[in-house]
Amino acid sequence: MSRPYYVRMTDTFFSGWGVCAGKKNVMVVICETWEQAEAVRRAACERSEMQRVTIMRTMPRDRAGVLYSVKTFSDLGGSWLDYYQQGVAA
């Protein structure tokens, strides 16, 4: 099995309040293929609350002041899948 892709983005909506009080919320989506990762990246770039969207080959490491919300591609639905067609990045 190949290494996964990680799509990292800062969620400005959830940062700074609730369980993220005093912290930055960073959402990480684990994807099995480049097509999935590129689709998530494109969808995140369409959302005003998501900033610093990056595709990585390693899981971001823990940092002080950051709360990571980790999801898998299969957890996503709705507008997150608008750019995905299996086998092809739209």
C-alpha positions as CSV (number, residue, x, y, z in Angstrom):
1,M,0.0,0.0,0.0
2,S,1.3,3.5,-0.9
3,R,1.9,6.3,1.6
4,P,-1.2,8.4,2.2
5,Y,-1.5,12.1,1.4
6,Y,-2.4,14.6,4.1
7,V,-4.3,17.8,3.3
8,R,-3.6,20.4,6.0
9,M,-5.6,23.6,6.5
10,T,-6.1,26.2,9.2
11,D,-9.8,26.4,10.1
12,T,-10.3,30.1,11.1
13,F,-14.0,29.5,12.1
14,F,-13.2,27.0,14.9
15,S,-9.9,28.5,16.0
16,G,-9.9,30.3,19.3
17,W,-13.2,29.2,21.0
18,G,-14.8,26.1,22.5
19,V,-12.3,23.2,22.7
20,C,-9.9,25.4,20.7
21,A,-10.0,28.3,23.2
22,G,-6.5,29.9,23.0
23,K,-5.5,27.6,20.2
24,K,-5.4,27.4,16.4
25,N,-7.6,24.6,14.9
26,V,-5.9,22.8,12.0
27,M,-7.9,20.3,10.1
28,V,-6.1,17.4,8.5
29,V,-7.7,15.1,5.9
30,I,-6.0,11.7,5.3
31,C,-6.4,10.7,1.6
32,E,-5.4,7.4,0.0
33,T,-4.7,8.9,-3.5
34,W,-3.5,12.1,-5.1
35,E,-6.9,12.5,-6.7
36,Q,-8.6,12.6,-3.4
37,A,-6.0,15.0,-1.9
38,E,-6.3,17.4,-4.8
39,A,-10.1,17.3,-4.7
40,V,-10.0,18.1,-0.9
41,R,-7.5,20.9,-1.6
42,R,-9.6,22.5,-4.2
43,A,-12.8,22.3,-2.1
44,A,-10.9,23.8,0.9
45,C,-9.7,26.7,-1.2
46,E,-13.3,27.5,-2.0
47,R,-14.2,27.9,1.7
48,S,-13.4,31.3,3.2
49,E,-12.7,29.8,6.7
50,M,-10.0,27.5,5.4
51,Q,-6.5,29.1,5.0
52,R,-3.0,27.8,4.4
53,V,-4.2,24.7,2.5
54,T,-1.3,22.3,1.8
55,I,-1.0,18.7,0.6
56,M,1.8,16.9,2.5
57,R,3.2,13.3,2.5
58,T,3.7,13.2,6.2
59,M,1.3,13.8,9.1
60,P,1.8,17.3,10.6
61,R,3.6,17.0,14.0
62,D,2.1,18.2,17.2
63,R,2.8,21.8,18.1
64,A,2.0,23.9,21.1
65,G,-1.1,26.0,20.7
66,V,-2.5,23.8,17.8
67,L,-5.5,21.4,18.0
68,Y,-5.6,19.0,15.1
69,S,-9.0,17.8,13.8
70,V,-8.1,14.6,11.8
71,K,-10.5,13.1,9.4
72,T,-10.3,10.6,6.6
73,F,-11.5,11.2,3.0
74,S,-14.3,8.6,3.6
75,D,-15.5,10.8,6.5
76,L,-16.3,13.7,4.2
77,G,-19.5,14.5,2.4
78,G,-21.4,17.4,0.8
79,S,-19.3,20.1,-0.8
80,W,-16.1,18.5,0.2
81,L,-16.7,16.0,-2.6
82,D,-17.6,18.4,-5.4
83,Y,-14.2,18.1,-7.1
84,Y,-13.8,14.4,-6.7
85,Q,-14.4,11.8,-9.4
86,Q,-12.8,8.4,-8.7
87,G,-9.7,8.1,-10.7
88,V,-9.7,11.7,-12.0
89,A,-9.1,15.0,-10.2
90,A,-11.7,17.4,-11.8
